[in-house]
Amino acid sequence: CPSPSELRPSNGTRLCALLYADNSPYYEQCCAGAVLEVPPGTDMPYLPRGWAGRTSSLVVGTRCELTVWSRRAKEGKSRRFGA
């Protein structure tokens, strides 16, 4: 997985989080598969099509916080992740 300070897409702008579709019990194989990029200031009450319940790994950038909810539209239990 990239380190939190390395979160930058190909165009070089800063990212707050990367969500990955595939995971593995072996660390070197984590953070694989499809990737969802989360830019700073993003507010997504609904995940893009195909991502609900699919994220298995994530990396949150430095000076960023990612909050996720157990139900759609920011309902249910929430959990916060940081670098």
Secondary structure, 3 states (H helix, E strand, C coil): CCCHHHCCCCCCCCCCEEEEEECCCCHHHCCEEEEEEECCCCCCCCCCCCCCCCCCEEEECCCCEEEEEEECCCEEEEEEEEC
